[in-house]
Amino acid sequence: MAAKPTKPAASTKTPAAPTKGKPQAKKGK
């Protein structure tokens, strides 16, 4: 799920640990 930066909603549902480690996830927010 984290590999899909196009889906910000999915990234938010994933654990905050991996999301914080990936700067790409912040861009999706």
SEFIRO-810362 format. One record per residue: residue number from 1; residue in three letters; x, y, z of N, C-alpha, C in turn. Coordinates in pm, whole numbers, padded with zeros to 5 digits, always signed. Atoms other than C-alpha are relative to their C-alpha. Layout:
<rs>
    i   aa    n_px    n_py    n_pz   ca_px   ca_py   ca_pz    c_px    c_py    c_pz
  NUM  Ala       X       Y       Z       X       Y       Z       X       Y       Z
...
</rs>
This chain:
<rs>
    i   aa    n_px    n_py    n_pz   ca_px   ca_py   ca_pz    c_px    c_py    c_pz
    1  Met  +00084  -00121  +00000  +00000  +00000  +00000  +00088  +00126  +00000
    2  Ala  -00090  -00117  -00009  +00284  +00239  +00085  +00065  +00026  -00136
    3  Ala  -00064  -00015  +00132  +00425  +00174  -00263  -00092  +00080  -00092
    4  Lys  +00094  -00075  +00087  +00112  +00342  -00405  -00018  +00144  +00051
    5  Pro  +00007  -00141  -00042  +00171  +00718  -00356  -00124  +00069  -00057
    6  Thr  +00118  -00060  +00062  -00130  +00785  -00577  -00120  -00007  +00095
    7  Lys  +00115  +00014  -00092  -00361  +00669  -00296  +00040  +00052  +00139
    8  Pro  -00034  -00058  -00130  -00310  +00907  +00001  -00085  -00060  +00112
    9  Ala  +00091  +00057  -00101  -00609  +00758  +00184  +00057  -00132  +00052
   10  Ala  -00054  +00131  -00041  -00447  +00413  +00187  +00125  +00022  +00085
   11  Ser  -00124  -00026  -00076  -00117  +00558  +00310  -00035  +00042  +00143
   12  Thr  +00039  -00047  -00133  -00297  +00724  +00600  -00050  -00118  +00085
   13  Lys  +00053  +00117  -00074  -00458  +00392  +00694  +00115  -00089  +00047
   14  Thr  -00115  +00084  -00036  -00118  +00219  +00704  +00063  +00052  +00129
   15  Pro  -00067  -00043  -00125  +00094  +00235  +01023  +00076  +00131  -00020
   16  Ala  -00069  -00130  +00010  +00245  +00577  +01095  +00151  -00020  -00009
   17  Ala  -00147  +00025  +00001  +00592  +00423  +01135  +00055  +00003  -00143
   18  Pro  -00049  +00004  +00139  +00646  +00338  +00763  -00036  +00127  -00075
   19  Thr  +00043  -00123  +00069  +00453  +00645  +00649  +00096  +00114  +00033
   20  Lys  -00091  -00109  -00041  +00683  +00875  +00847  +00138  -00019  -00063
   21  Gly  -00133  +00030  +00058  +00993  +00701  +00711  +00001  +00033  -00149
   22  Lys  +00005  -00028  +00146  +00873  +00764  +00355  -00046  +00145  -00025
   23  Pro  +00034  -00141  +00028  +00880  +01132  +00250  -00107  +00009  -00109
   24  Gln  +00100  +00001  +00108  +00666  +01039  -00052  -00141  +00000  +00060
   25  Ala  +00133  +00010  -00062  +00376  +00962  +00181  -00047  +00140  +00042
   26  Lys  +00036  -00137  -00044  +00387  +01321  +00313  -00048  +00082  -00121
   27  Lys  +00039  -00075  +00122  +00357  +01451  -00044  -00145  -00032  -00036
   28  Gly  +00137  +00042  +00035  +00033  +01255  -00090  -00102  +00067  +00091
   29  Lys  +00096  -00059  -00097  -00120  +01420  +00218  -00054  +00131  -00055
</rs>
